[in-house]
Amino acid sequence: VSIALIDKIVGSVFIAIGSIVCGYYTLWAIILPFFPQDSKIQSYFLPRKYAVILPLLTLILGVSAIFGYLYISGQQQAKKKEKST
């Protein structure tokens, strides 16, 4: 099995997961409020307050990971520069 084929499969899986998550969130945050509270479809989703909390936590975690990576790579660059001097 070639690496290009594996890359295509992995990419397709990520696109499928992203599409499912996007569709689920769209239903949950945009369309679900128009359904009555006692509707059966409401049981498939978390309470609406999590429609704000979960993306916010994901954003905070993602931004923290980016800044953490930048901090660590900056420290490594400084150590390399210090050794070469």
N, C-alpha and C positions, 0 to 999 in steps of 0.2 A: 504494500500500500504506500503510495507516494505521499510526501509531506504536503503537497498542494491539495490532494484530496482530503487529507486530515484537516487542513486549514479551512477548506470549504465546509466540511461537516461541522466543525467547531463554530464557525461563523454562522452557519444556518441555525444551529442550536441556540446561540446567543440572540439572534434575530427573532426566533420563535419565542423564547422566554421574554424578551423585551416587548414583543407584540402582545403576549398574554397579559403581562403586568400592566401595560398601558391600557388595554381594553378593560381589564378588571377595575383599575383605578378610575377610568372614565365612567364606567357604570356606577361605581361606588360613590364618587364625589359629585358627579354632574346629573346623572339620570335618576339615581335612587331617591333623592329627595322628593321627586314627583310621585312616588308610589306611597300608598297609605302605610302607616306604621304596622298595621296588622297583616300586611301582605306577606305571602310565603317567601317571596324573593328576598325580603329583609333578613331572613335567617341565614342567608349565604354570605353575609357581609358583617364586618366588625361595626361597632357603633361609629357614628359619623365623626366624633371628636378625633378618632384615630386617623381620619383622612387628612388631617392637618398635622398631627403629632408625628406620624411615621415618616412622611417626606421631610419634615423639619429635622428629625433625628438623623435621617440618612444624609441630608445636606451637611449637617454639623460633622458627622463622622467622615464624610468624604473630604470636606475642606481640611479637617484636622489631619487626615492621612496625607493629603497633598503637602501641607505645611511641615508635617513631620518628616516626610521624604526630603523636602528641600533643606530642612535643617540638618538632617543626617548627611546628605550629600555635600552640603557646605562644610560640615565638620571634616569629612573625609578629604575634601579638596584642600582645606587648611593644613591637615596633617601631611599630605603629599608635598605641599609647598614648603612646609617647615622642614621636612626631611631633605628636600633637594637643596636647601639653602645652607 
